[in-house]
Amino acid sequence: MRHANDADLDRLEPLLGRVRDIDGLKEPRRGNFVHRSRAFLHFHGDGDRLYADVRLDGVEFARRDVTESAEQAALVADIRACIGRA
């Protein structure tokens, strides 16, 4: 498993755009998001699969498959719910 490269992030651009629209998140580097000055979300690639490491519980990163659009939509919904609770 490797950190997402530019080609991976290009594939994720629709997802990145939806995440950028969430108030409370900042993107200091493309594909790396912080919430309240703490690392919150970044991406990995493994073969043809793409993954998000996201800290929805505020403590530990959890790895989520985001290769498919349904998985991406679920991630955005979970992030919105998490940020809304914060």
Jmol script that loads the backbone (N, CA, C; Angstrom):
load data "model"
ATOM      1  N   MET A   1       0.861  -1.167   0.000  1.00  0.00           N
ATOM      2  CA  MET A   1       0.000   0.000   0.000  1.00  0.00           C
ATOM      3  C   MET A   1       0.907   1.229   0.000  1.00  0.00           C
ATOM      4  N   ARG A   2       0.562   2.192  -0.837  1.00  0.00           N
ATOM      5  CA  ARG A   2       1.361   3.415  -0.955  1.00  0.00           C
ATOM      6  C   ARG A   2       0.451   4.628  -0.818  1.00  0.00           C
ATOM      7  N   HIS A   3       1.044   5.746  -0.474  1.00  0.00           N
ATOM      8  CA  HIS A   3       0.272   6.984  -0.462  1.00  0.00           C
ATOM      9  C   HIS A   3      -0.180   7.294  -1.873  1.00  0.00           C
ATOM     10  N   ALA A   4      -1.329   7.898  -1.996  1.00  0.00           N
ATOM     11  CA  ALA A   4      -1.889   8.225  -3.305  1.00  0.00           C
ATOM     12  C   ALA A   4      -0.949   9.161  -4.056  1.00  0.00           C
ATOM     13  N   ASN A   5      -0.762   8.879  -5.335  1.00  0.00           N
ATOM     14  CA  ASN A   5       0.034   9.763  -6.185  1.00  0.00           C
ATOM     15  C   ASN A   5      -0.905  10.663  -6.991  1.00  0.00           C
ATOM     16  N   ASP A   6      -0.337  11.488  -7.835  1.00  0.00           N
ATOM     17  CA  ASP A   6      -1.162  12.432  -8.604  1.00  0.00           C
ATOM     18  C   ASP A   6      -2.186  11.724  -9.484  1.00  0.00           C
ATOM     19  N   ALA A   7      -1.820  10.612 -10.084  1.00  0.00           N
ATOM     20  CA  ALA A   7      -2.765   9.873 -10.932  1.00  0.00           C
ATOM     21  C   ALA A   7      -3.932   9.334 -10.100  1.00  0.00           C
ATOM     22  N   ASP A   8      -3.640   8.845  -8.903  1.00  0.00           N
ATOM     23  CA  ASP A   8      -4.704   8.376  -8.008  1.00  0.00           C
ATOM     24  C   ASP A   8      -5.635   9.520  -7.643  1.00  0.00           C
ATOM     25  N   LEU A   9      -5.040  10.648  -7.282  1.00  0.00           N
ATOM     26  CA  LEU A   9      -5.851  11.805  -6.883  1.00  0.00           C
ATOM     27  C   LEU A   9      -6.664  12.339  -8.051  1.00  0.00           C
ATOM     28  N   ASP A  10      -6.136  12.238  -9.256  1.00  0.00           N
ATOM     29  CA  ASP A  10      -6.916  12.625 -10.435  1.00  0.00           C
ATOM     30  C   ASP A  10      -8.175  11.765 -10.531  1.00  0.00           C
ATOM     31  N   ARG A  11      -8.047  10.477 -10.274  1.00  0.00           N
ATOM     32  CA  ARG A  11      -9.208   9.575 -10.290  1.00  0.00           C
ATOM     33  C   ARG A  11     -10.207   9.930  -9.194  1.00  0.00           C
ATOM     34  N   LEU A  12      -9.703  10.482  -8.095  1.00  0.00           N
ATOM     35  CA  LEU A  12     -10.557  10.829  -6.954  1.00  0.00           C
ATOM     36  C   LEU A  12     -11.057  12.272  -6.991  1.00  0.00           C
ATOM     37  N   GLU A  13     -10.767  13.004  -8.026  1.00  0.00           N
ATOM     38  CA  GLU A  13     -11.088  14.433  -8.046  1.00  0.00           C
ATOM     39  C   GLU A  13     -12.558  14.734  -7.764  1.00  0.00           C
ATOM     40  N   PRO A  14     -13.523  13.972  -8.299  1.00  0.00           N
ATOM     41  CA  PRO A  14     -14.924  14.256  -7.922  1.00  0.00           C
ATOM     42  C   PRO A  14     -15.156  14.125  -6.409  1.00  0.00           C
ATOM     43  N   LEU A  15     -14.555  13.107  -5.798  1.00  0.00           N
ATOM     44  CA  LEU A  15     -14.659  12.943  -4.346  1.00  0.00           C
ATOM     45  C   LEU A  15     -13.967  14.093  -3.632  1.00  0.00           C
ATOM     46  N   LEU A  16     -12.784  14.450  -4.070  1.00  0.00           N
ATOM     47  CA  LEU A  16     -12.053  15.547  -3.433  1.00  0.00           C
ATOM     48  C   LEU A  16     -12.872  16.828  -3.481  1.00  0.00           C
ATOM     49  N   GLY A  17     -13.539  17.087  -4.599  1.00  0.00           N
ATOM     50  CA  GLY A  17     -14.373  18.282  -4.712  1.00  0.00           C
ATOM     51  C   GLY A  17     -15.494  18.295  -3.692  1.00  0.00           C
ATOM     52  N   ARG A  18     -16.118  17.140  -3.477  1.00  0.00           N
ATOM     53  CA  ARG A  18     -17.205  17.077  -2.479  1.00  0.00           C
ATOM     54  C   ARG A  18     -16.660  17.260  -1.071  1.00  0.00           C
ATOM     55  N   VAL A  19     -15.486  16.719  -0.794  1.00  0.00           N
ATOM     56  CA  VAL A  19     -14.886  16.880   0.533  1.00  0.00           C
ATOM     57  C   VAL A  19     -14.473  18.336   0.745  1.00  0.00           C
ATOM     58  N   ARG A  20     -13.952  18.975  -0.287  1.00  0.00           N
ATOM     59  CA  ARG A  20     -13.559  20.393  -0.167  1.00  0.00           C
ATOM     60  C   ARG A  20     -14.742  21.286   0.195  1.00  0.00           C
ATOM     61  N   ASP A  21     -15.953  20.869  -0.173  1.00  0.00           N
ATOM     62  CA  ASP A  21     -17.157  21.660   0.111  1.00  0.00           C
ATOM     63  C   ASP A  21     -17.641  21.530   1.551  1.00  0.00           C
ATOM     64  N   ILE A  22     -17.027  20.669   2.341  1.00  0.00           N
ATOM     65  CA  ILE A  22     -17.457  20.458   3.722  1.00  0.00           C
ATOM     66  C   ILE A  22     -16.790  21.507   4.612  1.00  0.00           C
ATOM     67  N   ASP A  23     -17.618  22.340   5.241  1.00  0.00           N
ATOM     68  CA  ASP A  23     -17.098  23.355   6.162  1.00  0.00           C
ATOM     69  C   ASP A  23     -16.379  22.680   7.321  1.00  0.00           C
ATOM     70  N   GLY A  24     -15.256  23.250   7.702  1.00  0.00           N
ATOM     71  CA  GLY A  24     -14.495  22.735   8.831  1.00  0.00           C
ATOM     72  C   GLY A  24     -13.273  21.945   8.425  1.00  0.00           C
ATOM     73  N   LEU A  25     -13.168  21.594   7.154  1.00  0.00           N
ATOM     74  CA  LEU A  25     -11.990  20.872   6.670  1.00  0.00           C
ATOM     75  C   LEU A  25     -11.114  21.806   5.849  1.00  0.00           C
ATOM     76  N   LYS A  26      -9.823  21.641   5.988  1.00  0.00           N
ATOM     77  CA  LYS A  26      -8.853  22.387   5.192  1.00  0.00           C
ATOM     78  C   LYS A  26      -7.969  21.377   4.472  1.00  0.00           C
ATOM     79  N   GLU A  27      -7.492  21.777   3.299  1.00  0.00           N
ATOM     80  CA  GLU A  27      -6.658  20.902   2.477  1.00  0.00           C
ATOM     81  C   GLU A  27      -5.293  21.565   2.263  1.00  0.00           C
ATOM     82  N   PRO A  28      -4.358  21.389   3.206  1.00  0.00           N
ATOM     83  CA  PRO A  28      -3.057  22.033   3.063  1.00  0.00           C
ATOM     84  C   PRO A  28      -2.250  21.507   1.877  1.00  0.00           C
ATOM     85  N   ARG A  29      -2.446  20.236   1.540  1.00  0.00           N
ATOM     86  CA  ARG A  29      -1.843  19.618   0.353  1.00  0.00           C
ATOM     87  C   ARG A  29      -2.933  18.819  -0.333  1.00  0.00           C
ATOM     88  N   ARG A  30      -2.866  18.764  -1.635  1.00  0.00           N
ATOM     89  CA  ARG A  30      -3.903  18.057  -2.389  1.00  0.00           C
ATOM     90  C   ARG A  30      -4.091  16.635  -1.832  1.00  0.00           C
ATOM     91  N   GLY A  31      -5.350  16.343  -1.463  1.00  0.00           N
ATOM     92  CA  GLY A  31      -5.690  15.017  -0.981  1.00  0.00           C
ATOM     93  C   GLY A  31      -5.421  14.776   0.487  1.00  0.00           C
ATOM     94  N   ASN A  32      -4.934  15.784   1.199  1.00  0.00           N
ATOM     95  CA  ASN A  32      -4.678  15.678   2.641  1.00  0.00           C
ATOM     96  C   ASN A  32      -5.513  16.731   3.349  1.00  0.00           C
ATOM     97  N   PHE A  33      -6.411  16.287   4.197  1.00  0.00           N
ATOM     98  CA  PHE A  33      -7.338  17.191   4.862  1.00  0.00           C
ATOM     99  C   PHE A  33      -7.101  17.187   6.368  1.00  0.00           C
ATOM    100  N   VAL A  34      -7.286  18.341   6.965  1.00  0.00           N
ATOM    101  CA  VAL A  34      -7.182  18.481   8.410  1.00  0.00           C
ATOM    102  C   VAL A  34      -8.486  19.044   8.950  1.00  0.00           C
ATOM    103  N   HIS A  35      -8.772  18.690  10.185  1.00  0.00           N
ATOM    104  CA  HIS A  35      -9.924  19.234  10.909  1.00  0.00           C
ATOM    105  C   HIS A  35      -9.416  19.710  12.257  1.00  0.00           C
ATOM    106  N   ARG A  36      -9.637  20.974  12.530  1.00  0.00           N
ATOM    107  CA  ARG A  36      -9.161  21.564  13.782  1.00  0.00           C
ATOM    108  C   ARG A  36      -7.661  21.335  13.975  1.00  0.00           C
ATOM    109  N   SER A  37      -6.899  21.570  12.935  1.00  0.00           N
ATOM    110  CA  SER A  37      -5.429  21.482  12.949  1.00  0.00           C
ATOM    111  C   SER A  37      -4.893  20.065  13.161  1.00  0.00           C
ATOM    112  N   ARG A  38      -5.737  19.067  12.991  1.00  0.00           N
ATOM    113  CA  ARG A  38      -5.304  17.678  13.165  1.00  0.00           C
ATOM    114  C   ARG A  38      -5.584  16.903  11.887  1.00  0.00           C
ATOM    115  N   ALA A  39      -4.625  16.056  11.486  1.00  0.00           N
ATOM    116  CA  ALA A  39      -4.816  15.231  10.300  1.00  0.00           C
ATOM    117  C   ALA A  39      -6.146  14.494  10.400  1.00  0.00           C
ATOM    118  N   PHE A  40      -6.919  14.526   9.308  1.00  0.00           N
ATOM    119  CA  PHE A  40      -8.251  13.937   9.330  1.00  0.00           C
ATOM    120  C   PHE A  40      -8.469  12.926   8.205  1.00  0.00           C
ATOM    121  N   LEU A  41      -7.948  13.206   7.011  1.00  0.00           N
ATOM    122  CA  LEU A  41      -8.244  12.369   5.854  1.00  0.00           C
ATOM    123  C   LEU A  41      -7.089  12.430   4.863  1.00  0.00           C
ATOM    124  N   HIS A  42      -6.679  11.256   4.371  1.00  0.00           N
ATOM    125  CA  HIS A  42      -5.712  11.174   3.284  1.00  0.00           C
ATOM    126  C   HIS A  42      -5.975   9.866   2.538  1.00  0.00           C
ATOM    127  N   PHE A  43      -5.285   9.687   1.433  1.00  0.00           N
ATOM    128  CA  PHE A  43      -5.611   8.589   0.524  1.00  0.00           C
ATOM    129  C   PHE A  43      -4.403   7.721   0.200  1.00  0.00           C
ATOM    130  N   HIS A  44      -4.717   6.467  -0.157  1.00  0.00           N
ATOM    131  CA  HIS A  44      -3.720   5.479  -0.536  1.00  0.00           C
ATOM    132  C   HIS A  44      -4.175   4.775  -1.808  1.00  0.00           C
ATOM    133  N   GLY A  45      -3.219   4.181  -2.494  1.00  0.00           N
ATOM    134  CA  GLY A  45      -3.515   3.343  -3.637  1.00  0.00           C
ATOM    135  C   GLY A  45      -2.871   1.992  -3.452  1.00  0.00           C
ATOM    136  N   ASP A  46      -3.530   0.976  -3.994  1.00  0.00           N
ATOM    137  CA  ASP A  46      -2.993  -0.382  -3.957  1.00  0.00           C
ATOM    138  C   ASP A  46      -3.510  -1.085  -5.208  1.00  0.00           C
ATOM    139  N   GLY A  47      -2.657  -1.207  -6.212  1.00  0.00           N
ATOM    140  CA  GLY A  47      -3.114  -1.737  -7.491  1.00  0.00           C
ATOM    141  C   GLY A  47      -4.136  -0.782  -8.089  1.00  0.00           C
ATOM    142  N   ASP A  48      -5.283  -1.315  -8.467  1.00  0.00           N
ATOM    143  CA  ASP A  48      -6.353  -0.478  -9.026  1.00  0.00           C
ATOM    144  C   ASP A  48      -7.300   0.063  -7.955  1.00  0.00           C
ATOM    145  N   ARG A  49      -7.103  -0.317  -6.719  1.00  0.00           N
ATOM    146  CA  ARG A  49      -8.008   0.085  -5.630  1.00  0.00           C
ATOM    147  C   ARG A  49      -7.505   1.362  -4.977  1.00  0.00           C
ATOM    148  N   LEU A  50      -8.448   2.179  -4.524  1.00  0.00           N
ATOM    149  CA  LEU A  50      -8.141   3.425  -3.832  1.00  0.00           C
ATOM    150  C   LEU A  50      -8.779   3.378  -2.448  1.00  0.00           C
ATOM    151  N   TYR A  51      -8.058   3.920  -1.475  1.00  0.00           N
ATOM    152  CA  TYR A  51      -8.500   3.863  -0.086  1.00  0.00           C
ATOM    153  C   TYR A  51      -8.367   5.227   0.576  1.00  0.00           C
ATOM    154  N   ALA A  52      -9.252   5.473   1.526  1.00  0.00           N
ATOM    155  CA  ALA A  52      -9.177   6.676   2.355  1.00  0.00           C
ATOM    156  C   ALA A  52      -8.860   6.247   3.775  1.00  0.00           C
ATOM    157  N   ASP A  53      -7.949   6.939   4.404  1.00  0.00           N
ATOM    158  CA  ASP A  53      -7.734   6.806   5.841  1.00  0.00           C
ATOM    159  C   ASP A  53      -8.392   8.030   6.460  1.00  0.00           C
ATOM    160  N   VAL A  54      -9.385   7.797   7.286  1.00  0.00           N
ATOM    161  CA  VAL A  54     -10.170   8.894   7.847  1.00  0.00           C
ATOM    162  C   VAL A  54     -10.321   8.675   9.351  1.00  0.00           C
ATOM    163  N   ARG A  55     -10.271   9.773  10.084  1.00  0.00           N
ATOM    164  CA  ARG A  55     -10.331   9.727  11.547  1.00  0.00           C
ATOM    165  C   ARG A  55     -11.732  10.153  11.995  1.00  0.00           C
ATOM    166  N   LEU A  56     -12.730   9.317  11.730  1.00  0.00           N
ATOM    167  CA  LEU A  56     -14.113   9.655  12.047  1.00  0.00           C
ATOM    168  C   LEU A  56     -14.389   9.664  13.540  1.00  0.00           C
ATOM    169  N   ASP A  57     -13.633   8.880  14.304  1.00  0.00           N
ATOM    170  CA  ASP A  57     -13.852   8.838  15.749  1.00  0.00           C
ATOM    171  C   ASP A  57     -13.007   9.868  16.487  1.00  0.00           C
ATOM    172  N   GLY A  58     -12.205  10.639  15.737  1.00  0.00           N
ATOM    173  CA  GLY A  58     -11.366  11.660  16.355  1.00  0.00           C
ATOM    174  C   GLY A  58     -10.082  11.127  16.945  1.00  0.00           C
ATOM    175  N   VAL A  59      -9.879   9.819  16.895  1.00  0.00           N
ATOM    176  CA  VAL A  59      -8.709   9.217  17.526  1.00  0.00           C
ATOM    177  C   VAL A  59      -7.890   8.419  16.516  1.00  0.00           C
ATOM    178  N   GLU A  60      -8.466   7.356  15.996  1.00  0.00           N
ATOM    179  CA  GLU A  60      -7.758   6.425  15.125  1.00  0.00           C
ATOM    180  C   GLU A  60      -8.196   6.578  13.665  1.00  0.00           C
ATOM    181  N   PHE A  61      -7.246   6.399  12.764  1.00  0.00           N
ATOM    182  CA  PHE A  61      -7.587   6.339  11.351  1.00  0.00           C
ATOM    183  C   PHE A  61      -8.212   4.993  11.040  1.00  0.00           C
ATOM    184  N   ALA A  62      -9.268   5.017  10.248  1.00  0.00           N
ATOM    185  CA  ALA A  62      -9.891   3.801   9.735  1.00  0.00           C
ATOM    186  C   ALA A  62      -9.753   3.828   8.220  1.00  0.00           C
ATOM    187  N   ARG A  63      -9.424   2.703   7.653  1.00  0.00           N
ATOM    188  CA  ARG A  63      -9.233   2.619   6.202  1.00  0.00           C
ATOM    189  C   ARG A  63     -10.554   2.237   5.541  1.00  0.00           C
ATOM    190  N   ARG A  64     -10.919   3.003   4.506  1.00  0.00           N
ATOM    191  CA  ARG A  64     -12.153   2.756   3.760  1.00  0.00           C
ATOM    192  C   ARG A  64     -11.832   2.640   2.279  1.00  0.00           C
ATOM    193  N   ASP A  65     -12.399   1.662   1.626  1.00  0.00           N
ATOM    194  CA  ASP A  65     -12.272   1.533   0.178  1.00  0.00           C
ATOM    195  C   ASP A  65     -13.131   2.630  -0.459  1.00  0.00           C
ATOM    196  N   VAL A  66     -12.540   3.412  -1.362  1.00  0.00           N
ATOM    197  CA  VAL A  66     -13.276   4.490  -2.032  1.00  0.00           C
ATOM    198  C   VAL A  66     -13.116   4.387  -3.549  1.00  0.00           C
ATOM    199  N   THR A  67     -12.928   3.180  -4.038  1.00  0.00           N
ATOM    200  CA  THR A  67     -12.739   2.990  -5.472  1.00  0.00           C
ATOM    201  C   THR A  67     -14.026   3.273  -6.237  1.00  0.00           C
ATOM    202  N   GLU A  68     -15.145   2.846  -5.719  1.00  0.00           N
ATOM    203  CA  GLU A  68     -16.436   2.979  -6.404  1.00  0.00           C
ATOM    204  C   GLU A  68     -17.189   4.220  -5.928  1.00  0.00           C
ATOM    205  N   SER A  69     -18.060   4.741  -6.791  1.00  0.00           N
ATOM    206  CA  SER A  69     -18.782   5.971  -6.467  1.00  0.00           C
ATOM    207  C   SER A  69     -19.694   5.805  -5.254  1.00  0.00           C
ATOM    208  N   ALA A  70     -20.295   4.640  -5.067  1.00  0.00           N
ATOM    209  CA  ALA A  70     -21.156   4.419  -3.895  1.00  0.00           C
ATOM    210  C   ALA A  70     -20.339   4.489  -2.609  1.00  0.00           C
ATOM    211  N   GLU A  71     -19.123   3.953  -2.644  1.00  0.00           N
ATOM    212  CA  GLU A  71     -18.240   4.010  -1.475  1.00  0.00           C
ATOM    213  C   GLU A  71     -17.826   5.452  -1.192  1.00  0.00           C
ATOM    214  N   GLN A  72     -17.605   6.216  -2.241  1.00  0.00           N
ATOM    215  CA  GLN A  72     -17.246   7.624  -2.076  1.00  0.00           C
ATOM    216  C   GLN A  72     -18.400   8.409  -1.478  1.00  0.00           C
ATOM    217  N   ALA A  73     -19.618   8.148  -1.947  1.00  0.00           N
ATOM    218  CA  ALA A  73     -20.792   8.838  -1.409  1.00  0.00           C
ATOM    219  C   ALA A  73     -20.986   8.509   0.069  1.00  0.00           C
ATOM    220  N   ALA A  74     -20.765   7.256   0.438  1.00  0.00           N
ATOM    221  CA  ALA A  74     -20.895   6.856   1.846  1.00  0.00           C
ATOM    222  C   ALA A  74     -19.845   7.563   2.701  1.00  0.00           C
ATOM    223  N   LEU A  75     -18.634   7.680   2.184  1.00  0.00           N
ATOM    224  CA  LEU A  75     -17.580   8.377   2.926  1.00  0.00           C
ATOM    225  C   LEU A  75     -17.955   9.836   3.150  1.00  0.00           C
ATOM    226  N   VAL A  76     -18.434  10.506   2.126  1.00  0.00           N
ATOM    227  CA  VAL A  76     -18.814  11.920   2.259  1.00  0.00           C
ATOM    228  C   VAL A  76     -19.921  12.060   3.302  1.00  0.00           C
ATOM    229  N   ALA A  77     -20.917  11.187   3.260  1.00  0.00           N
ATOM    230  CA  ALA A  77     -22.007  11.237   4.243  1.00  0.00           C
ATOM    231  C   ALA A  77     -21.468  11.045   5.658  1.00  0.00           C
ATOM    232  N   ASP A  78     -20.563  10.112   5.836  1.00  0.00           N
ATOM    233  CA  ASP A  78     -19.993   9.859   7.163  1.00  0.00           C
ATOM    234  C   ASP A  78     -19.150  11.039   7.640  1.00  0.00           C
ATOM    235  N   ILE A  79     -18.413  11.658   6.733  1.00  0.00           N
ATOM    236  CA  ILE A  79     -17.611  12.830   7.111  1.00  0.00           C
ATOM    237  C   ILE A  79     -18.535  13.969   7.513  1.00  0.00           C
ATOM    238  N   ARG A  80     -19.589  14.202   6.738  1.00  0.00           N
ATOM    239  CA  ARG A  80     -20.539  15.278   7.086  1.00  0.00           C
ATOM    240  C   ARG A  80     -21.142  15.033   8.461  1.00  0.00           C
ATOM    241  N   ALA A  81     -21.506  13.798   8.753  1.00  0.00           N
ATOM    242  CA  ALA A  81     -22.089  13.472  10.062  1.00  0.00           C
ATOM    243  C   ALA A  81     -21.057  13.694  11.164  1.00  0.00           C
ATOM    244  N   CYS A  82     -19.830  13.296  10.917  1.00  0.00           N
ATOM    245  CA  CYS A  82     -18.752  13.450  11.914  1.00  0.00           C
ATOM    246  C   CYS A  82     -18.470  14.922  12.187  1.00  0.00           C
ATOM    247  N   ILE A  83     -18.311  15.698  11.150  1.00  0.00           N
ATOM    248  CA  ILE A  83     -17.999  17.127  11.308  1.00  0.00           C
ATOM    249  C   ILE A  83     -19.171  17.848  11.960  1.00  0.00           C
ATOM    250  N   GLY A  84     -20.393  17.421  11.650  1.00  0.00           N
ATOM    251  CA  GLY A  84     -21.570  18.033  12.267  1.00  0.00           C
ATOM    252  C   GLY A  84     -21.632  17.804  13.766  1.00  0.00           C
ATOM    253  N   ARG A  85     -21.077  16.682  14.232  1.00  0.00           N
ATOM    254  CA  ARG A  85     -21.059  16.376  15.667  1.00  0.00           C
ATOM    255  C   ARG A  85     -19.960  17.125  16.399  1.00  0.00           C
ATOM    256  N   ALA A  86     -18.934  17.527  15.654  1.00  0.00           N
ATOM    257  CA  ALA A  86     -17.743  18.129  16.295  1.00  0.00           C
ATOM    258  C   ALA A  86     -18.035  19.502  16.859  1.00  0.00           C
TER     259      ALA A  86
END
end "model"
wireframe off; spacefill off
backbone 0.3
color backbone group
